[in-house]
Amino acid sequence: MAPSFVVVPQWQGSVSPRAMRLSDGAEAIRGDLPSSATVEVPVPVEAGDAQDTGIDRFSSLVMVRERLTRALRDCVTPVLTIGGECGVSLAAVGHASARHPGGLAVVWLDAHPDLHTPESSPSGAFGGMVLRAIAGEGVDGLVLNAAERVPFDRIVIAGARDIDPAEAELIGAAGIRSLSIEELETPDGLVAAVRATGATAFYLHLDLDVLDPAVLTGLANLLPFGLSVETLGRAITALRAEFELAGATIAGFAPASPEAANDDLPSILRIIGALTR
């Protein structure tokens, strides 16, 4: 059954100079989704306060998490969550994990591993902490509880090429499975990594910055030597052939203008097609 769509134009978890464009990107994608199967979670206009947590704009992020959790509560089929920035995956993965207790892997396709804590983060941006929070380590209000958390041994990072020292140390110490861009040229290694977790279902988090800027220009973070849309599509197809898709996030679309969004949307729609057909 095709998933439904939840659009969350949240930008507060990013400190990129292009952060406000993330809201525009989510709205641009929404324009091409079936209206009868799509809902939008309202995002506050204000930036929000850190409230002494070490997380920039914490109050607004908690508010959106609570709203997204409510929007997902009655969903029994897979949901495709459209950000906004990567922080929207916290509530979305929590929902999927609760529906697949002990059997969910998270595949994190992202140019960044997003494994910081408020103590290690150089920026205070929650977008750089969300995967750590999904694993159950973080600040109350923006962390998954014991019933929802996905442990490090069921997380697969793929395509990360901007890794801070604290994140690299954790990946090594925790034994988190991580595949380079080169290792994704064929989907075999990614499928094998998910198989090794013992999971029967997977949640796919996709920050579009895992793609090469040559194929998608509207990115919040422009990092060269990323994936092609074709390679990404083959990976998604191979994963779905072996594991149940429990849900997915597409985040990080930050077009400079409506015209620029129109140039990139065909590629994004191809990715959505790979997740939904």
Backbone hydrogen bonds in HBPLUS format (Angstrom, degrees):
<---DONOR---> <-ACCEPTOR-->    atom                        ^
c    i                          cat <-CA-CA->   ^        H-A-AA   ^      H-
h    n   atom  resd res      DA  || num        DHA   H-A  angle D-A-AA Bond
n    s   type  num  typ     dist DA aas  dist angle  dist       angle   num
A0004-SER N   A0078-PRO O   3.17 MM  74  6.77 133.3  2.40 150.5 156.2     1
A0080-LEU N   A0004-SER O   2.82 MM  76  6.17 168.2  1.84 163.7 166.1     2
A0005-PHE N   A0037-ALA O   2.96 MM  32  6.11 172.5  1.96 164.3 163.5     3
A0039-VAL N   A0005-PHE O   3.03 MM  34  6.48 152.7  2.11 148.0 154.5     4
A0006-VAL N   A0080-LEU O   3.02 MM  74  6.30 159.0  2.06 143.9 147.1     5
A0082-ILE N   A0006-VAL O   2.78 MM  76  6.12 164.1  1.80 156.3 160.7     6
A0007-VAL N   A0039-VAL O   2.85 MM  32  6.25 165.4  1.87 157.8 162.1     7
A0041-VAL N   A0007-VAL O   2.86 MM  34  6.17 162.6  1.89 164.2 168.5     8
A0008-VAL N   A0082-ILE O   2.69 MM  74  5.84 178.0  1.69 166.9 166.2     9
A0010-GLN N   A0008-VAL O   2.71 MM   2  5.51 142.5  1.84  98.9  92.8    10
A0085-GLU N   A0010-GLN O   2.85 MM  75  6.09 140.7  2.00 148.9 161.7    11
A0014-SER N   A0011-TRP O   3.10 MM   3  5.85 163.0  2.13 129.0 130.2    12
A0127-GLY N   A0013-GLY O   2.82 MM 114  4.83 152.6  1.90 133.7 133.9    13
A0019-ALA N   A0016-SER O   2.96 MM   3  5.03 156.1  2.02 119.9 118.3    14
A0021-ARG N   A0018-ARG O   2.93 MM   3  5.46 138.6  2.10 114.3 126.3    15
A0022-LEU N   A0019-ALA O   2.95 MM   3  5.51 153.6  2.02 115.0 123.0    16
A0025-GLY N   A0021-ARG O   2.84 MM   4  6.16 151.0  1.93 151.8 160.6    17
A0026-ALA N   A0022-LEU O   3.08 MM   4  6.32 157.9  2.13 145.6 149.8    18
A0027-GLU N   A0023-SER O   3.12 MM   4  6.39 160.7  2.16 149.1 154.2    19
A0028-ALA N   A0024-ASP O   2.88 MM   4  6.11 148.5  1.98 145.6 154.9    20
A0029-ILE N   A0025-GLY O   3.03 MM   4  6.33 158.8  2.08 151.7 156.0    21
A0030-ARG N   A0026-ALA O   2.96 MM   4  6.20 157.9  2.01 146.3 153.1    22
A0031-GLY N   A0027-GLU O   3.20 MM   4  6.44 143.0  2.34 142.0 149.7    23
A0032-ASP N   A0029-ILE O   2.95 MM   3  5.62 160.1  1.99 120.5 126.5    24
A0033-LEU N   A0030-ARG O   3.01 MM   3  5.16 171.7  2.02 116.3 118.0    25
A0037-ALA N   A0034-PRO O   3.07 MM   3  5.60 152.9  2.15 114.7 122.5    26
A0038-THR N   A0035-SER O   3.35 MM   3  5.12 170.7  2.36 104.6 105.8    27
A0059-SER N   A0049-ASP O   2.94 MM  10  5.39 162.8  1.97 152.2 157.6    28
A0053-THR N   A0050-ALA O   3.11 MM   3  5.73 150.2  2.21 117.4 124.6    29
A0056-ASP N   A0124-GLY O   2.74 MM  68  5.21 161.8  1.77 141.7 148.0    30
A0061-LEU N   A0057-ARG O   3.23 MM   4  6.47 160.1  2.28 154.0 160.0    31
A0062-VAL N   A0058-PHE O   2.95 MM   4  6.21 158.1  2.00 160.9 166.0    32
A0063-MET N   A0059-SER O   3.17 MM   4  6.34 157.9  2.23 141.6 147.7    33
A0064-VAL N   A0060-SER O   3.01 MM   4  6.30 159.2  2.05 150.5 155.1    34
A0065-ARG N   A0061-LEU O   2.92 MM   4  6.13 158.3  1.97 146.6 153.3    35
A0066-GLU N   A0062-VAL O   3.00 MM   4  6.24 162.9  2.03 154.0 157.2    36
A0067-ARG N   A0063-MET O   3.09 MM   4  6.37 153.9  2.16 143.9 151.2    37
A0068-LEU N   A0064-VAL O   2.82 MM   4  6.03 162.6  1.85 158.0 162.2    38
A0069-THR N   A0065-ARG O   2.91 MM   4  6.07 159.0  1.95 151.4 157.4    39
A0070-ARG N   A0066-GLU O   3.15 MM   4  6.35 154.6  2.21 141.9 147.7    40
A0071-ALA N   A0067-ARG O   3.01 MM   4  6.29 153.3  2.08 144.5 152.1    41
A0072-LEU N   A0068-LEU O   2.99 MM   4  6.20 143.9  2.12 149.3 158.2    42
A0073-ARG N   A0069-THR O   3.14 MM   4  6.06 123.6  2.48 138.1 151.4    43
A0073-ARG N   A0070-ARG O   3.31 MM   3  5.15 144.2  2.45  95.7 105.7    44
A0075-CYS N   A0072-LEU O   2.99 MM   3  5.34 165.9  2.01 120.3 124.8    45
A0248-ALA N   A0079-VAL O   3.14 MM 169  6.57 160.1  2.18 152.7 152.7    46
A0081-THR N   A0248-ALA O   2.79 MM 167  6.17 164.4  1.81 161.6 159.3    47
A0250-ILE N   A0081-THR O   2.93 MM 169  6.41 152.7  2.01 162.1 169.5    48
A0083-GLY N   A0250-ILE O   2.85 MM 167  6.12 164.1  1.87 152.3 157.7    49
A0252-GLY N   A0084-GLY O   2.93 MM 168  6.12 166.1  1.95 159.3 163.9    50
A0088-VAL N   A0085-GLU O   3.36 MM   3  6.51 176.2  2.37 131.0 131.2    51
A0089-SER N   A0086-CYS O   2.99 MM   3  5.89 168.6  2.00 128.7 132.1    52
A0090-LEU N   A0087-GLY O   3.20 MM   3  5.90 165.3  2.23 119.2 123.0    53
A0093-VAL N   A0089-SER O   2.80 MM   4  5.69 165.7  1.82 148.0 150.9    54
A0094-GLY N   A0090-LEU O   3.07 MM   4  6.21 159.1  2.12 145.9 152.4    55
A0095-HIS N   A0091-ALA O   2.99 MM   4  6.19 152.9  2.07 145.9 151.9    56
A0096-ALA N   A0092-ALA O   3.14 MM   4  6.42 162.9  2.17 145.8 150.0    57
A0097-SER N   A0093-VAL O   2.77 MM   4  5.90 163.4  1.80 159.0 163.7    58
A0098-ALA N   A0094-GLY O   3.07 MM   4  6.17 155.6  2.13 143.5 149.3    59
A0099-ARG N   A0096-ALA O   3.14 MM   3  5.21 130.9  2.40  96.3 109.4    60
A0100-HIS N   A0097-SER O   3.03 MM   3  5.00 145.5  2.16  98.9 109.5    61
A0103-GLY N   A0100-HIS O   3.01 MM   3  5.38 166.4  2.03 129.1 132.0    62
A0200-THR N   A0103-GLY O   3.04 MM  97  5.53 149.3  2.14 135.6 142.1    63
A0201-ALA N   A0103-GLY O   3.22 MM  98  6.27 154.9  2.28 169.4 165.3    64
A0105-ALA N   A0201-ALA O   2.94 MM  96  6.32 156.3  2.00 143.8 150.5    65
A0203-TYR N   A0105-ALA O   2.78 MM  98  6.25 152.5  1.86 157.5 166.7    66
A0106-VAL N   A0154-ARG O   2.92 MM  48  6.44 155.5  1.98 157.0 165.0    67
A0156-VAL N   A0106-VAL O   2.83 MM  50  6.18 163.1  1.86 169.4 170.6    68
A0107-VAL N   A0203-TYR O   2.86 MM  96  6.10 169.7  1.87 164.8 168.0    69
A0205-HIS N   A0107-VAL O   2.91 MM  98  6.13 171.0  1.92 166.6 169.7    70
A0108-TRP N   A0156-VAL O   2.73 MM  48  6.02 169.3  1.74 162.0 165.8    71
A0158-ALA N   A0108-TRP O   2.90 MM  50  5.88 169.5  1.91 143.6 140.8    72
A0109-LEU N   A0205-HIS O   2.87 MM  96  5.89 154.0  1.94 167.5 166.4    73
A0207-ASP N   A0109-LEU O   2.93 MM  98  6.28 166.6  1.95 167.3 171.8    74
A0110-ASP N   A0158-ALA O   3.24 MM  48  6.60 145.0  2.37 156.3 166.5    75
A0161-ARG N   A0111-ALA O   2.90 MM  50  5.24 152.8  1.98 123.2 126.3    76
A0162-ASP N   A0111-ALA O   3.01 MM  51  6.00 132.9  2.24 172.2 173.6    77
A0131-LEU N   A0114-ASP O   3.02 MM  17  5.43 127.8  2.30 144.1 157.1    78
A0116-HIS N   A0128-GLY O   3.02 MM  12  5.92 157.4  2.07 155.0 150.6    79
A0120-SER N   A0117-THR O   3.12 MM   3  5.27 124.7  2.44 101.2 114.6    80
A0121-SER N   A0117-THR O   2.89 MM   4  5.81 146.2  2.01 160.7 168.8    81
A0128-GLY N   A0125-ALA O   3.12 MM   3  5.70 153.3  2.19 112.3 119.4    82
A0129-MET N   A0126-PHE O   2.80 MM   3  4.96 165.4  1.82 116.5 119.7    83
A0132-ARG N   A0129-MET O   3.11 MM   3  5.52 120.0  2.48 109.5 123.7    84
A0133-ALA N   A0129-MET O   3.09 MM   4  6.37 152.2  2.17 151.0 159.7    85
A0134-ILE N   A0130-VAL O   2.89 MM   4  6.16 143.6  2.02 145.5 155.7    86
A0135-ALA N   A0131-LEU O   3.09 MM   4  6.38 141.1  2.25 139.8 149.4    87
A0135-ALA N   A0132-ARG O   3.17 MM   3  5.12 125.1  2.49  91.4 105.3    88
A0137-GLU N   A0132-ARG O   3.10 MM   5  5.62 163.4  2.12 146.9 143.8    89
A0136-GLY N   A0133-ALA O   2.99 MM   3  4.99 155.3  2.05 100.4 107.7    90
A0144-LEU N   A0133-ALA O   3.12 MM  11  6.17 176.7  2.12 142.6 142.3    91
A0150-VAL N   A0134-ILE O   2.99 MM  16  6.06 160.4  2.03 140.3 146.6    92
A0142-LEU N   A0139-VAL O   2.89 MM   3  5.61 163.2  1.92 146.4 151.9    93
A0148-GLU N   A0145-ASN O   3.03 MM   3  5.38 141.0  2.19 108.0 119.1    94
A0149-ARG N   A0145-ASN O   2.87 MM   4  5.76 153.2  1.94 168.7 175.1    95
A0154-ARG N   A0151-PRO O   2.91 MM   3  5.62 164.7  1.94 123.6 127.9    96
A0155-ILE N   A0152-PHE O   3.18 MM   3  5.15 155.5  2.24 113.0 110.4    97
A0157-ILE N   A0177-ARG O   2.89 MM  20  6.22 168.0  1.90 157.3 155.3    98
A0179-LEU N   A0157-ILE O   2.82 MM  22  6.28 155.4  1.88 151.8 159.0    99
A0159-GLY N   A0179-LEU O   2.90 MM  20  6.20 159.7  1.94 153.4 159.8   100
A0167-GLU N   A0164-ASP O   3.02 MM   3  5.30 121.8  2.37 105.5 120.3   101
A0168-ALA N   A0164-ASP O   2.94 MM   4  6.25 160.2  1.98 159.1 165.6   102
A0169-GLU N   A0165-PRO O   2.94 MM   4  6.13 155.6  2.00 149.8 156.2   103
A0170-LEU N   A0166-ALA O   3.17 MM   4  6.37 155.5  2.23 138.6 144.4   104
A0171-ILE N   A0167-GLU O   2.92 MM   4  6.17 165.4  1.94 156.5 160.2   105
A0172-GLY N   A0168-ALA O   3.12 MM   4  6.32 159.5  2.17 147.3 151.8   106
A0173-ALA N   A0169-GLU O   2.90 MM   4  6.07 167.0  1.92 151.7 155.9   107
A0174-ALA N   A0170-LEU O   2.79 MM   4  5.71 166.9  1.81 157.3 160.1   108
A0176-ILE N   A0171-ILE O   3.06 MM   5  4.98 140.9  2.22 136.6 145.6   109
A0175-GLY N   A0172-GLY O   3.35 MM   3  5.15 143.9  2.49  91.9 102.0   110
A0183-GLU N   A0180-SER O   3.12 MM   3  5.13 121.6  2.48  95.1 109.5   111
A0184-LEU N   A0181-ILE O   3.02 MM   3  5.24 155.4  2.08 106.6 114.4   112
A0185-GLU N   A0182-GLU O   3.31 MM   3  5.60 167.6  2.33 111.7 113.0   113
A0191-VAL N   A0187-PRO O   3.00 MM   4  6.20 168.0  2.01 164.8 168.1   114
A0192-ALA N   A0188-ASP O   2.93 MM   4  6.10 159.5  1.97 148.9 155.1   115
A0193-ALA N   A0189-GLY O   2.94 MM   4  6.11 149.5  2.03 140.9 149.1   116
A0194-VAL N   A0190-LEU O   3.06 MM   4  6.35 159.0  2.10 152.0 156.5   117
A0195-ARG N   A0191-VAL O   2.88 MM   4  6.08 159.6  1.93 149.7 156.4   118
A0196-ALA N   A0192-ALA O   2.93 MM   4  6.12 146.6  2.05 143.3 151.7   119
A0197-THR N   A0194-VAL O   3.05 MM   3  5.33 147.9  2.16 105.5 115.0   120
A0198-GLY N   A0195-ARG O   3.09 MM   3  5.61 155.9  2.15 112.9 120.0   121
A0244-GLU N   A0200-THR O   3.17 MM  44  6.46 168.7  2.19 147.4 144.5   122
A0202-PHE N   A0244-GLU O   2.86 MM  42  6.29 153.1  1.94 169.7 175.6   123
A0246-ALA N   A0202-PHE O   2.89 MM  44  5.61 169.6  1.90 148.0 150.4   124
A0204-LEU N   A0247-GLY O   3.11 MM  43  6.53 158.4  2.15 149.8 149.1   125
A0249-THR N   A0204-LEU O   2.86 MM  45  6.38 149.7  1.95 155.4 160.0   126
A0206-LEU N   A0249-THR O   2.89 MM  43  5.74 147.7  1.99 135.9 146.6   127
A0251-ALA N   A0206-LEU O   2.87 MM  45  6.21 159.3  1.91 158.8 161.1   128
A0210-VAL N   A0207-ASP O   2.94 MM   3  6.07 160.2  1.98 135.8 137.6   129
A0208-LEU N   A0251-ALA O   2.87 MM  43  6.16 170.6  1.88 160.2 158.5   130
A0211-LEU N   A0208-LEU O   3.01 MM   3  5.67 163.1  2.04 116.4 121.8   131
A0227-LEU N   A0210-VAL O   2.88 MM  17  6.16 166.2  1.90 145.7 145.4   132
A0212-ASP N   A0227-LEU O   2.88 MM  15  5.37 153.4  1.95 152.1 144.4   133
A0215-VAL N   A0212-ASP O   2.92 MM   3  5.70 159.7  1.96 125.2 130.6   134
A0219-LEU N   A0217-THR O   2.93 MM   2  5.71 137.2  2.12 104.3  92.6   135
A0254-ALA N   A0218-GLY O   2.72 MM  36  4.87 166.1  1.74 129.8 131.4   136
A0232-LEU N   A0228-SER O   3.08 MM   4  6.31 164.4  2.10 150.4 154.6   137
A0233-GLY N   A0229-VAL O   2.87 MM   4  6.04 159.2  1.91 148.2 154.2   138
A0234-ARG N   A0230-GLU O   3.01 MM   4  6.29 154.4  2.08 147.9 154.1   139
A0235-ALA N   A0231-THR O   3.09 MM   4  6.36 153.3  2.16 146.4 153.5   140
A0236-ILE N   A0232-LEU O   3.01 MM   4  6.33 162.2  2.04 157.0 161.0   141
A0237-THR N   A0233-GLY O   2.99 MM   4  6.16 166.9  2.00 150.8 154.6   142
A0238-ALA N   A0234-ARG O   2.96 MM   4  6.10 159.2  2.01 146.5 152.0   143
A0239-LEU N   A0235-ALA O   2.99 MM   4  6.19 160.1  2.03 150.8 156.0   144
A0240-ARG N   A0236-ILE O   2.98 MM   4  6.17 164.4  2.00 154.3 158.5   145
A0241-ALA N   A0237-THR O   3.04 MM   4  6.19 134.2  2.25 138.7 150.7   146
A0242-GLU N   A0239-LEU O   3.16 MM   3  5.55 146.1  2.28 106.2 115.1   147
A0243-PHE N   A0239-LEU O   2.87 MM   4  5.88 159.6  1.91 161.7 168.4   148
A0261-ALA N   A0257-SER O   2.93 MM   4  6.23 153.0  2.00 151.2 159.2   149
A0262-ASN N   A0258-PRO O   3.03 MM   4  6.30 154.6  2.10 145.4 151.2   150
A0263-ASP N   A0259-GLU O   3.26 MM   4  6.60 140.0  2.43 138.1 148.1   151
A0263-ASP N   A0260-ALA O   3.15 MM   3  5.14 126.4  2.45  93.9 107.7   152
A0264-ASP N   A0260-ALA O   3.29 MM   4  6.62 145.2  2.42 143.9 152.2   153
A0264-ASP N   A0261-ALA O   3.06 MM   3  5.25 124.3  2.38 100.3 114.2   154
A0265-LEU N   A0261-ALA O   2.89 MM   4  5.96 145.7  2.00 157.4 167.7   155
A0267-SER N   A0264-ASP O   3.08 MM   3  5.74 127.6  2.36 119.4 130.7   156
A0268-ILE N   A0264-ASP O   3.31 MM   4  6.63 159.3  2.35 148.7 154.9   157
A0269-LEU N   A0265-LEU O   2.81 MM   4  5.97 159.8  1.85 160.9 166.0   158
A0270-ARG N   A0266-PRO O   3.08 MM   4  6.28 140.9  2.24 137.6 147.4   159
A0271-ILE N   A0267-SER O   3.19 MM   4  6.56 149.9  2.29 143.5 150.8   160
A0272-ILE N   A0268-ILE O   2.93 MM   4  6.29 158.7  1.98 150.4 156.5   161
A0273-GLY N   A0269-LEU O   2.86 MM   4  6.00 149.0  1.96 139.5 148.3   162
A0274-ALA N   A0270-ARG O   3.03 MM   4  6.36 146.8  2.14 141.4 149.5   163
A0274-ALA N   A0271-ILE O   3.08 MM   3  5.08 117.4  2.49  94.0 109.0   164
A0275-LEU N   A0271-ILE O   3.12 MM   4  6.48 140.3  2.29 143.5 154.3   165
A0275-LEU N   A0272-ILE O   3.12 MM   3  5.09 126.1  2.42  93.3 107.4   166
A0276-THR N   A0272-ILE O   3.01 MM   4  6.14 130.1  2.26 143.6 156.9   167
A0276-THR N   A0273-GLY O   3.26 MM   3  5.15 136.3  2.46  93.6 105.2   168
A0277-ARG N   A0273-GLY O   2.92 MM   4  5.54 157.3  1.97 151.6 152.5   169
